[in-house]
């Protein structure tokens, strides 16, 4: 998602790669993987220009929200107590964090699906 957003903002994979401190081929691969995951084409090249498809036009509006939710999920996992899970007697604080992560991931997937449909 971050790579696609950068490609749109920068007008191409080369400048997006510079902004993200990655090589161009990695940026292109990440965008292609996003397209495969979503099941739609997001953009196409027309000469030297990048043209967004309908789904590609909708996705940038949601990308900030999606990336923020991904950051929340990462933060919830990183800040969860580091302790062993006893499956016979679940420790509430860790389970609560895992529930939060699951909810965030479900919201993220729902937003992504709505953005391209």
C-alpha positions in Angstrom: 0.0 0.0 0.0 2.8 2.4 0.9 4.6 1.7 -2.4 1.4 2.3 -4.4 0.7 5.5 -2.6 4.2 6.7 -3.3 4.0 5.7 -7.0 0.8 7.8 -7.3 2.2 10.8 -5.5 5.5 10.7 -7.3 4.1 9.9 -10.7 6.1 6.7 -11.2 8.0 3.8 -9.7 11.5 5.4 -10.1 10.7 8.6 -8.1 8.7 6.5 -5.6 11.7 4.2 -5.1 13.9 7.2 -4.4 11.4 8.6 -1.8 11.0 5.2 -0.1 14.8 4.4 -0.2 14.1 1.2 -2.2 15.1 0.0 -5.6 12.6 0.5 -8.5 12.1 -3.2 -9.0 11.0 -3.7 -5.4 8.5 -0.9 -5.6 7.1 -2.4 -8.9 6.9 -5.9 -7.3 5.1 -4.6 -4.2 2.5 -2.8 -6.3 2.0 -5.9 -8.5 1.6 -8.0 -5.3 -1.0 -5.5 -4.1 -2.9 -5.7 -7.4 -2.8 -9.5 -7.1 -4.1 -9.5 -3.5 -6.9 -7.1 -4.4 -7.7 -8.9 -7.7 -7.7 -5.7 -9.8 -5.4 -3.6 -11.9 -4.6 -0.3 -10.2 -2.7 1.5 -13.0 -1.3 1.1 -16.4 1.5 2.8 -18.4 0.5 4.9 -21.4 3.8 6.0 -23.0 5.7 7.9 -20.3 2.6 8.5 -18.2 1.0 6.5 -15.4 -2.7 6.2 -15.7 -4.8 5.1 -12.8 -7.6 2.6 -13.4 -10.9 3.1 -11.5 -9.8 1.0 -8.6 -6.4 2.9 -8.5 -8.2 6.2 -8.3 -10.2 5.1 -5.3 -7.4 3.5 -3.3 -5.3 6.5 -2.6 -8.1 8.2 -0.7 -8.2 5.2 1.7 -4.4 4.5 1.8 -3.7 6.9 4.7 -6.4 5.3 6.7 -5.3 1.8 5.9 -1.6 2.6 6.7 -2.7 4.2 10.0 -4.7 1.0 10.9 -1.7 -1.1 10.0 0.4 1.0 12.3 -2.1 0.6 15.1 -2.0 -3.2 14.6 1.7 -3.2 14.7 1.7 -1.1 17.8 -0.8 -3.3 19.6 1.3 -6.3 19.0 4.6 -4.7 19.9 3.2 -3.3 23.1 1.5 -6.5 24.2 2.9 -7.9 27.4 5.7 -10.4 26.7 4.5 -13.4 28.5 3.7 -17.0 27.8 0.1 -17.7 26.9 -1.4 -20.4 29.1 -4.1 -21.8 26.9 -5.9 -23.4 29.8 -6.2 -20.1 31.6 -6.0 -17.3 29.1 -4.3 -14.2 30.4 -6.7 -11.3 29.7 -4.3 -8.5 28.8 -2.6 -10.4 26.0 -5.8 -11.8 24.7 -7.3 -8.3 24.7 -4.4 -7.0 22.6 -4.8 -9.9 20.1 -8.5 -9.2 19.9 -7.7 -5.6 19.1 -5.2 -6.7 16.4 -7.8 -9.0 14.8 -10.4 -6.2 14.8 -8.0 -3.8 13.2 -7.0 -6.3 10.5 -10.6 -7.0 9.7 -11.4 -3.3 9.4 -8.3 -2.8 7.2 -9.4 -5.6 4.8 -13.0 -4.3 4.7 -11.8 -0.8 3.8 -9.5 -2.2 1.1 -12.3 -4.2 -0.4 -14.7 -1.3 -0.3 -12.1 1.0 -1.9 -11.7 -1.2 -5.0 -15.3 -2.3 -5.4 
